[in-house]
Amino acid sequence: MKALVIGGNGFIGSNLVDLLLKNNHQVRIFDRYPNRFRAPLQGVDYVVGEFSNHGEIAEAVAGMDWVFHLACTTLPQTSNDDPVYDIHSNIGGTVQLLQECVKNKIKKVVFISSGGTIYGVPQTAPITEDHPTEPICSYGITKLAIEKYLHLFHWLHGLEYVCARLSNPYGELQNPDAKQGAVGVFLGQIARHQPITIWGDGNVVRDYIYIGDTVKALLCAAEYDPEKVKGPRVFNVGFGQGHSLNELVAAIKEVVGPQVEVRYTEARPVDVPVNVLDISRARQYLNWQPEVTLKDGIGKSWDWINSLQLK
Ligand SMILES: NC(=O)c1ccc[n+]([C@@H]2O[C@H](COP(=O)([O-])OP(=O)(O)OC[C@H]3O[C@@H](n4cnc5c(N)ncnc54)[C@H](O)[C@@H]3O)[C@@H](O)[C@H]2O)c1
């Protein structure tokens, strides 16, 4: 297939591109920035552009079969600072993209939604896809709105899509200097001989999933035919198990050694206390399941962080 990966130079996108190439798909990357951690790959068609620019996105979609939509201009913790920007840049840009997908008869749009924010404060753990959606950040609301537009475009125009409500991915190519992604940030701090900083008391529970397992789910989502099996189009993608930040630090210490200093700072209002996803639906319909344990995944991430020789 000819696959367009929007946001393909980022953490999840780069890993997805590797998997697509390994499976002999043709790849075009649309991104506003080059890849921070590696040189351009041979055989990939790189397009530099701004997602909200209608003309640029129209050109990028032309001639493609699959579109993976991974671009996002905001983060959960900062999106509440400027919801108007969040709405304009993410929802407006996505609706333009969907119009182009219809025009170009795209076979499947795979959208990376957010299992960590879309449900809000969970009433159950693990959380199924039928759980109420009450996001407590603008980022979660725009992700939900985009899911609804995908549903609308399917209803109106037959555009086929899958939404992957992703939990907390970690692994190779995760920026250690980013403002999200505890595993990458912590390992980066350790590599620089700095203390780990935890917001709150470390009891916040998250569902950490290794990036290799994550991108396999995205490829399965592209290959899946919901019409044929009369199946759903929205899936949780996580490991399905929760670990507190303190447990995560303990697992990190098992890999890197015990000499890790931890500092606790004030909790953040956007952090829901527990978020663990029920992944039964993805197991059943996508024929997928995560395989890499937290300890093994941290080991792979640590090897990669060390290869960066951070100063
Ligand atoms: N990393 C996580 O913890 C996580 C969890 C759930 C969902 N997601 C979602 O997955 C997607 C990818 O996340 P990631 O962690 O790989 O992020 P990332 O920041 O590493 O990568 C995103 C890429 O998109 C590009 N991009 C962003 N806005 C753009 C724009 N307006 N025009 C062109 N390119 C643009 C960036 O340059 C970057 O290369 C996002 O939609 C994010 O919301 C991420």
The ligand as an SDF file (V2000), in Angstrom:
LIG
                    3D

 44 48  0  0  0  0  0  0  0  0999 V2000
    3.3050   10.1070   22.9540 N   0  0  0  0  0  0  0  0  0  0  0  0
    2.2320    9.8860   23.6890 C   0  0  0  0  0  0  0  0  0  0  0  0
    2.3060    9.6930   24.9090 O   0  0  0  0  0  0  0  0  0  0  0  0
    0.8690    9.8590   23.0310 C   0  0  0  0  0  0  0  0  0  0  0  0
   -0.2040    9.2300   23.6880 C   0  0  0  0  0  0  0  0  0  0  0  0
   -1.4580    9.2040   23.0680 C   0  0  0  0  0  0  0  0  0  0  0  0
   -1.6310    9.8070   21.8340 C   0  0  0  0  0  0  0  0  0  0  0  0
   -0.5720   10.4190   21.2290 N   0  0  0  0  0  0  0  0  0  0  0  0
   -0.7890   11.0550   19.9230 C   0  0  0  0  0  0  0  0  0  0  0  0
    0.0390   10.4160   18.9730 O   0  0  0  0  0  0  0  0  0  0  0  0
    0.4110   11.3560   17.9660 C   0  0  0  0  0  0  0  0  0  0  0  0
    1.9230   11.3370   17.7840 C   0  0  0  0  0  0  0  0  0  0  0  0
    2.5420   11.6180   19.0240 O   0  0  0  0  0  0  0  0  0  0  0  0
    4.1130   11.5790   19.2270 P   0  0  0  0  0  0  0  0  0  0  0  0
    4.3520   11.2150   20.6330 O   0  0  0  0  0  0  0  0  0  0  0  0
    4.7520   10.7930   18.1420 O   0  0  0  0  0  0  0  0  0  0  0  0
    4.4450   13.1270   19.0760 O   0  0  0  0  0  0  0  0  0  0  0  0
    5.7300   13.8300   18.4620 P   0  0  0  0  0  0  0  0  0  0  0  0
    5.6670   15.2500   18.8930 O   0  0  0  0  0  0  0  0  0  0  0  0
    6.9580   13.0460   18.7420 O   0  0  0  0  0  0  0  0  0  0  0  0
    5.4420   13.7390   16.9020 O   0  0  0  0  0  0  0  0  0  0  0  0
    4.4600   14.5080   16.2690 C   0  0  0  0  0  0  0  0  0  0  0  0
    4.9910   14.9200   14.9160 C   0  0  0  0  0  0  0  0  0  0  0  0
    3.9700   15.6770   14.2760 O   0  0  0  0  0  0  0  0  0  0  0  0
    4.5570   16.8290   13.6970 C   0  0  0  0  0  0  0  0  0  0  0  0
    3.5610   17.9080   13.6900 N   0  0  0  0  0  0  0  0  0  0  0  0
    2.9010   18.3980   14.7660 C   0  0  0  0  0  0  0  0  0  0  0  0
    2.0940   19.3960   14.3930 N   0  0  0  0  0  0  0  0  0  0  0  0
    2.2590   19.5300   13.0470 C   0  0  0  0  0  0  0  0  0  0  0  0
    1.7070   20.4120   12.0990 C   0  0  0  0  0  0  0  0  0  0  0  0
    0.8350   21.3490   12.4520 N   0  0  0  0  0  0  0  0  0  0  0  0
    2.0880   20.2830   10.8120 N   0  0  0  0  0  0  0  0  0  0  0  0
    2.9920   19.3370   10.4430 C   0  0  0  0  0  0  0  0  0  0  0  0
    3.5570   18.4730   11.3090 N   0  0  0  0  0  0  0  0  0  0  0  0
    3.1890   18.5720   12.6030 C   0  0  0  0  0  0  0  0  0  0  0  0
    5.7330   17.1930   14.5820 C   0  0  0  0  0  0  0  0  0  0  0  0
    6.7260   17.9310   13.8760 O   0  0  0  0  0  0  0  0  0  0  0  0
    6.2330   15.8220   15.0170 C   0  0  0  0  0  0  0  0  0  0  0  0
    7.2640   15.3360   14.1690 O   0  0  0  0  0  0  0  0  0  0  0  0
   -0.1680   12.6950   18.3970 C   0  0  0  0  0  0  0  0  0  0  0  0
   -1.3790   12.8910   17.7370 O   0  0  0  0  0  0  0  0  0  0  0  0
   -0.3950   12.5120   19.8680 C   0  0  0  0  0  0  0  0  0  0  0  0
   -1.4430   13.3390   20.3260 O   0  0  0  0  0  0  0  0  0  0  0  0
    0.6700   10.4450   21.7900 C   0  0  0  0  0  0  0  0  0  0  0  0
  1  2  1  0
  2  3  2  0
  2  4  1  0
  4  5  1  0
  4 44  2  0
  5  6  2  0
  6  7  1  0
  7  8  2  0
  8  9  1  0
  8 44  1  0
  9 10  1  0
  9 42  1  0
 10 11  1  0
 11 12  1  0
 11 40  1  0
 12 13  1  0
 13 14  1  0
 14 15  2  0
 14 16  1  0
 14 17  1  0
 17 18  1  0
 18 19  2  0
 18 20  1  0
 18 21  1  0
 21 22  1  0
 22 23  1  0
 23 24  1  0
 23 38  1  0
 24 25  1  0
 25 26  1  0
 25 36  1  0
 26 27  1  0
 26 35  1  0
 27 28  2  0
 28 29  1  0
 29 30  1  0
 29 35  2  0
 30 31  1  0
 30 32  2  0
 32 33  1  0
 33 34  2  0
 34 35  1  0
 36 37  1  0
 36 38  1  0
 38 39  1  0
 40 41  1  0
 40 42  1  0
 42 43  1  0
M  CHG  2   8   1  16  -1
M  END
$$$$
